[in-house]
Amino acid sequence: MKTLLSLEWMTLPAVALVLGLVGCSQSAGGAKGVGGSSGSGGASQGGATHAGTGGAVVSGGSSSTGGSSGHGGAQGNGGSPGAGGTTGAATGGSGVGGSSALGGSSATGGRGGAVHDASPMGGSDDGSVVADGATPGGTGGQNGSGGQVASGGRGGGVGSPDAGGVTSTGGTSSASCPSPVLAPGNPKRTIQVGGRSREYVLHVPSAYTGTKAVPLIVDFHPHGSTGPAWQTGSPYPAVVDSEGVVMAFPSAITDWNVGPCCSDGVDDVGFAKALVSEVKGLACIDAKRVYAAGFSMGGGMTNYVACNAADVFAAFAPASFDLLQENVADCKPVRPIAVVSFRGTADSLVPYAGGLSNLVKPITFLGAVNTMKKWAELSGCTGSAADLGNNCQGYAASQCQAGVEVILCTKQGGGHEAANATLTWPVLKRHTLP
């Protein structure tokens, strides 16, 4: 279904230099929804079942249930019982407008599946609707001494069910939350990586309770900025704070090393991985829902970790930066990945059509559309990019391996600027690590 709506685009203050601002959900045993209760058997959380949604959105942000609603995916099987008892069947259920179905309950032998609150791409407070395709359900993880939990199918796209549904490898064990609980704030932290002291700001919103696993977004700053400065300029906290999402804002040594540019000998990928590992030990983080976002050179770093750290990050949202001709041949993600890019057609620093740029040093961009096509190729997407509405185009989950999405959102007349997080965050959060 195609939904054409006006979009409120985020703007940057002049202090963002010339290299503007970007930006990602929750797994660890199922996301939002009602999980099944466990008896005396297993202890691990089951897979997540998603409800697809059909509705369109009308101008002004009011949601309608127009269009035929897609069913939220095939009903999961109850799973085979183990020593602990039998598991109940998780019900996929259909949903309208992103409502959750109820997870199945289990008897003796492990919890039934929890359920993600799945919405079609883009449904947001500003009235934006972006793409079709419901989120993949996850295959339930194993119980302790109990049986295996059911596996959920992936729901259909917007307006129509996806034939047959496709299962993915989801569920994880319940997270063990660190103690004591982190207090809200923005503490600065330092870690040692490759013989260097590296710094980052850990952003803990007031909605974070430490009682349930939440997503983590690592947001890379633009050229000339720092983690502390970007923490106040990023578009993401205003969008994700209410969900209790923890964020980290790392600082580059001089600039992000994205291969052919720009801090030779600095292992920024290692830094990103070490940062994620440390934050997992500090906060109650869902390890399957860690996301990378960034603006300008931070967008370049987002692309670079997508190429080299897809085992740690679930999905990626680069803004105002494309893949580079100089090292694209070395980009070999270990799995199909979800990428939602944000670009402006009038960007003078990173030309929308691609080509040579003197951003920091001479580098050659593939261009916005060619970058999208390259990500689609790397993720095994088939067919052609579709118009997804809201000035976005790309490949839906039904076109790509493992139910990932590859999306390019374009701001007509937009310059070198950060993403609209109300648009990119709904895409990021419906993807989890397998």
C-alpha positions as a printed Julia matrix, in Angstrom:
434×3 Matrix{Float64}:
  0.0     0.0    0.0
  1.28    3.4   -0.86
  0.69    6.27   1.54
  1.67    9.74   0.49
  1.88   12.2    3.32
  3.67   15.36   4.22
  6.57   14.92   6.62
  7.86   17.13   9.36
 11.57   17.08   8.84
 14.04   17.72  11.65
 16.35   20.67  11.23
 19.77   21.31  12.69
 20.99   24.33  14.57
 23.74   26.26  12.87
 26.2    25.0   15.47
 26.13   21.55  13.87
 28.98   22.93  11.7
 28.44   21.99   8.13
 28.15   18.36   8.75
 24.78   18.02  10.25
 23.03   15.36  12.5
 21.07   10.8   12.55
 19.57    7.84  13.93
 16.86    2.46  15.93
 13.67   -2.15  19.49
 13.48   -4.69  21.95
 13.89   -8.42  22.06
 15.62  -10.34  24.78
 12.9   -12.7   25.25
 10.19  -11.05  23.32
  9.27   -7.46  23.28
  6.19   -5.67  24.37
  3.06   -7.64  24.78
  1.81  -10.3   27.14
  4.17  -13.16  27.57
  3.01  -16.53  28.78
  3.47  -17.48  32.38
  5.8   -20.29  33.32
  5.23  -23.15  35.67
  7.88  -25.08  37.44
  9.77  -25.97  34.31
 11.97  -23.86  32.06
 12.91  -20.26  32.54
 13.84  -18.78  29.21
 11.67  -16.47  27.23
 10.11  -17.6   24.02
 10.13  -16.08  20.61
  8.24  -13.01  19.67
  5.13  -13.02  17.53
  4.33   -9.94  15.59
  1.08   -8.49  14.52
  1.11   -6.83  11.16
 -1.05   -3.88  10.45
 -2.9    -2.53   7.63
 -4.07    0.94   8.42
 -3.12    4.05   6.59
 -2.67    7.44   8.15
 -4.46   10.62   7.22
 -3.0    14.06   7.04
 -2.46   15.69  10.35
 -1.35   12.56  12.14
 -4.75   11.03  12.86
 -4.7     7.33  12.25
 -7.36    5.54  10.3
 -7.89    1.86   9.83
 -8.29    2.29   6.12
 -7.25   -0.37   3.74
 -7.52   -4.02   4.39
 -5.6    -4.99   7.45
 -2.95   -7.63   7.16
 -3.02  -10.55   9.5
 -0.22  -10.52  11.99
  1.45  -13.67  10.87
  0.91  -17.38  11.04
 -0.04  -18.92  14.33
  2.99  -20.39  16.05
  3.11  -24.02  16.97
  3.04  -24.86  20.58
  6.47  -26.43  20.53
  7.45  -29.89  21.59
  7.43  -30.63  25.31
 10.62  -31.42  27.13
 11.14  -32.96  30.52
  9.39  -30.13  32.25
  5.97  -30.4   30.64
  4.07  -29.07  27.67
  4.01  -25.64  26.18
  0.84  -23.98  25.05
  0.35  -22.65  21.56
  1.26  -19.02  20.98
 -1.41  -17.19  19.08
 -0.26  -14.88  16.33
 -3.52  -13.06  16.04
 -4.28  -10.28  13.64
 -3.94   -6.68  14.62
 -5.01   -3.33  13.3
 -2.74   -0.31  13.55
  0.08   -2.11  15.25
 -1.76   -3.66  18.18
 -0.16   -6.63  19.84
 -1.52  -10.15  19.99
 -1.31  -12.13  23.15
  1.53  -14.52  23.69
  0.67  -18.09  24.45
  0.87  -19.4   27.95
  2.8   -22.49  28.9
  2.17  -25.15  31.49
  4.98  -26.86  33.28
  8.07  -26.36  31.22
  8.76  -22.83  30.13
  7.09  -19.59  29.19
  5.11  -19.13  26.05
  5.98  -16.55  23.44
  5.75  -12.86  24.11
  4.57  -10.48  21.44
  6.06   -7.47  19.7
  4.0    -4.39  19.18
  4.53   -4.34  15.45
  3.56   -1.41  13.33
  4.04   -0.91   9.63
  6.93    1.27   8.75
  6.69    4.82   9.82
  3.44    5.11  11.72
  4.44    7.96  14.03
  3.16   10.86  16.03
  3.8    13.27  13.21
  1.44   11.36  10.93
  4.15    9.79   8.81
  3.65    6.37   7.33
  6.48    4.93   5.39
  6.48    1.39   4.26
  4.71   -1.87   4.29
  5.85   -5.11   5.72
  5.28   -6.43   9.18
  8.0    -7.48  11.49
  9.32  -10.99  11.55
  8.39  -13.17  14.45
 11.14  -15.0   16.2
 11.68  -18.66  16.77
 11.35  -19.26  20.45
 14.46  -19.93  22.46
 14.84  -23.07  24.53
 13.42  -23.4   27.99
 15.56  -24.51  30.9
 14.39  -28.03  31.78
 11.15  -27.64  29.93
 10.18  -28.01  26.33
 10.85  -25.74  23.4
  8.75  -22.66  22.9
  6.67  -22.12  19.8
  7.95  -20.39  16.72
  5.99  -17.48  15.3
  5.56  -16.68  11.62
  6.12  -13.27  10.08
  3.0   -11.29   9.41
  2.05   -9.9    6.04
  2.65   -6.46   4.67
  0.43   -3.44   4.97
 -3.02   -4.13   3.65
 -2.47   -7.73   2.68
 -1.18  -10.86   4.41
  2.15  -12.28   3.43
  1.59  -15.66   1.88
  2.58  -18.41   4.2
  4.58  -16.33   6.64
  8.31  -16.72   7.17
  9.85  -17.66  10.44
 13.11  -16.25  11.69
 15.37  -17.16  14.56
 14.2   -14.98  17.39
 13.69  -15.73  21.08
 16.38  -15.37  23.69
 16.68  -16.04  27.38
 15.41  -13.43  29.79
 18.04  -10.8   30.46
 19.71  -10.71  33.83
 19.57   -7.06  34.81
 22.57   -5.52  36.57
 22.22   -4.17  40.07
 22.05   -1.46  41.26
 19.79    0.24  38.74
 21.36    3.16  36.87
 20.04    6.58  37.76
 18.78    8.83  34.95
 21.46   11.14  33.58
 24.33   11.52  31.13
 27.49   10.25  32.81
 30.76   10.37  30.87
 32.66    7.11  30.77
 36.1     5.98  29.6
 37.2     2.58  28.33
 40.51    1.25  27.02
 40.49    0.03  23.42
 43.64   -0.81  21.46
 45.86    0.93  23.99
 43.82    4.15  23.8
 41.46    5.76  26.27
 38.11    6.15  24.55
 35.23    8.24  25.85
 31.48    8.13  25.52
 28.36    9.56  27.15
 25.83    7.08  28.51
 22.34    8.54  28.21
 19.87    7.0   30.69
 16.32    8.41  30.36
 13.98    8.78  33.32
 11.69    6.11  31.82
 14.44    3.5   32.22
 13.64    1.33  35.26
 16.23   -1.44  35.05
 13.51   -4.04  35.56
 13.2    -5.11  31.93
 15.61   -5.31  29.02
 15.54   -2.28  26.72
 17.15   -1.42  23.36
 20.47    0.39  23.08
 21.2     2.96  20.36
 24.82    3.91  19.66
 24.69    7.31  17.95
 27.87    8.5   16.16
 28.52   12.24  16.0
 29.35   14.28  12.86
 32.76   15.67  11.92
 34.03   18.29  14.35
 31.69   17.25  17.15
 32.04   15.03  20.23
 29.88   12.55  22.1
 28.83   15.09  24.77
 28.0    17.71  22.16
 26.05   15.26  20.0
 24.07   14.02  22.99
 22.4    17.43  23.05
 22.02   17.65  19.26
 20.88   14.16  18.28
 17.25   13.81  17.14
 16.81   10.45  18.87
 16.4    11.17  22.63
 13.26   13.22  22.03
 11.74   10.23  20.25
 12.98    7.22  22.25
 13.36    8.51  25.83
  9.73    7.78  26.66
 10.33    4.11  25.79
 13.21    3.84  28.27
 15.76    3.29  25.48
 19.37    3.7   26.63
 21.71    5.57  24.29
 25.49    5.88  24.0
 27.27    8.8   22.32
 30.91    7.87  21.63
 33.65   10.38  20.77
 36.08    9.94  17.87
 39.81   10.49  18.32
 39.9    13.09  15.53
 37.28   11.72  13.15
 35.71    8.32  12.55
 37.89    5.8   10.79
 35.62    4.51   8.01
 38.3     2.76   5.98
 39.8     5.18   3.46
 39.12    8.04   5.87
 39.81    9.57   8.4
 41.81    8.44  11.46
 44.41    5.98  10.25
 45.29    3.25  12.71
 42.33    3.88  15.02
 40.11    0.85  15.61
 36.71    2.51  15.84
 34.85   -0.73  15.1
 36.61   -2.3   18.08
 35.66    0.76  20.12
 32.0     0.41  19.13
 31.96   -3.27  20.09
 33.72   -2.65  23.41
 31.3     0.16  24.23
 28.3    -2.11  23.61
 29.84   -4.83  25.77
 30.43   -2.43  28.64
 26.93   -0.92  28.51
 25.42   -4.42  28.62
 27.16   -4.84  31.97
 25.93   -1.49  33.27
 22.3    -1.44  32.17
 19.53   -3.92  31.47
 20.07   -4.11  27.69
 18.4    -6.44  25.22
 21.44   -7.84  23.41
 19.38   -8.57  20.3
 18.19   -4.99  19.99
 21.33   -2.89  19.74
 21.22   -0.31  16.92
 23.69    2.02  15.21
 22.81    5.5   13.98
 24.81    8.55  12.99
 24.93   11.75  11.01
 27.46   12.86   8.38
 30.8    11.25   9.33
 28.74    9.54  12.03
 26.6     8.18   9.2
 29.8     6.96   7.59
 30.69    5.19  10.82
 27.18    3.68  10.89
 27.77    2.25   7.41
 31.18    0.98   8.47
 29.89   -0.93  11.51
 27.1    -2.31   9.28
 29.81   -3.77   7.07
 31.97   -5.01   9.94
 29.87   -5.5   13.09
 26.54   -6.96  11.98
 27.04   -9.61  14.67
 26.63   -6.94  17.36
 24.17   -4.43  15.85
 20.68   -5.44  14.74
 19.92   -2.6   12.29
 21.44    0.63  11.01
 20.31    4.21  10.28
 22.95    6.37   8.55
 22.11    9.95   7.58
 23.86   12.21   5.05
 26.53    9.67   4.12
 26.74    6.88   1.54
 28.91    3.84   0.93
 32.32    4.68  -0.52
 33.73    3.55  -3.84
 37.16    3.19  -2.25
 36.19    0.32   0.07
 32.72   -0.93  -0.87
 34.25   -4.18  -2.15
 35.37   -4.89   1.42
 31.86   -4.48   2.82
 30.82   -8.04   3.68
 28.25   -8.19   6.51
 28.06  -11.58   8.2
 24.29  -11.71   7.64
 21.48   -9.87   5.82
 20.98   -6.5    7.53
 18.25   -3.88   7.81
 19.31   -0.38   6.77
 17.19    2.79   6.67
 19.07    5.76   5.17
 18.12    9.42   5.22
 19.36   11.79   2.49
 18.75   15.3    1.17
 18.69   15.99  -2.55
 20.5    19.32  -2.15
 23.34   18.03   0.04
 26.45   19.89  -1.16
 28.89   17.86   0.95
 27.65   14.36   0.15
 26.14   14.64  -3.35
 22.85   12.78  -3.66
 23.9    11.45  -7.08
 27.31   10.4   -5.74
 30.79   11.2   -6.96
 33.93   12.82  -5.6
 33.62   14.89  -2.44
 36.12   16.84  -0.34
 34.37   16.03   2.9
 37.38   15.97   5.28
 39.5    14.41   2.49
 38.73   13.37  -1.12
 36.45   10.34  -1.12
 34.03    8.98  -3.72
 30.42    8.34  -2.78
 28.26    5.73  -4.51
 25.23    8.01  -4.32
 22.03    7.62  -2.35
 20.16    5.3   -4.72
 23.19    3.19  -5.6
 23.97    2.79  -1.9
 20.44    1.52  -1.29
 20.82   -0.94  -4.18
 24.16   -2.16  -2.82
 22.67   -2.81   0.63
 19.81   -4.65  -1.08
 22.3    -6.8   -3.0
 24.23   -7.6    0.17
 21.01   -8.6    1.94
 19.73  -10.82  -0.87
 16.77   -8.61  -1.76
 14.96   -9.42  -5.0
 12.79   -7.45  -7.38
 12.8    -3.68  -7.67
 12.67   -0.96  -5.06
  9.09    0.12  -4.46
  7.64    3.52  -3.66
  6.88    3.25   0.04
  5.29    6.65   0.41
  6.5     9.64   2.4
  9.36   10.17  -0.08
 10.78    6.77   0.8
 11.6     3.87  -1.47
 13.12    0.48  -0.92
 12.79   -3.23  -0.42
 10.21   -4.68   1.97
 10.81   -7.59   4.33
  9.09   -9.99   1.92
 11.72   -9.16  -0.74
 14.85   -9.67   1.37
 16.52  -12.56   3.13
 15.78  -13.06   6.83
 12.94  -10.52   6.67
 15.21   -7.46   6.69
 14.37   -4.16   4.97
 16.49   -1.77   2.92
 14.98    1.71   2.74
 16.04    5.12   1.46
 14.1     8.15   2.67
 14.75   11.35   0.73
 14.08   14.93   1.7
 13.43   16.87  -1.48
 15.53   20.04  -1.35
 17.09   18.87   1.91
 20.7    19.65   2.68
 23.34   18.02   4.83
 21.2    17.25   7.85
 20.3    14.65  10.44
 17.51   12.12  10.08
 13.93   12.47  11.18
 14.02   10.02  14.08
 10.24    9.71  14.13
 10.66    8.09  10.73
 13.77    5.96  11.24
 13.2     4.67  14.78
 10.03    2.65  13.93
 12.03    0.87  11.23
 15.01    0.12  13.45
 13.05   -1.2   16.39
 11.19   -3.88  14.5
 14.43   -5.69  13.7
 16.41   -7.93  16.02
 19.57   -9.97  15.79
 18.89  -13.57  14.75
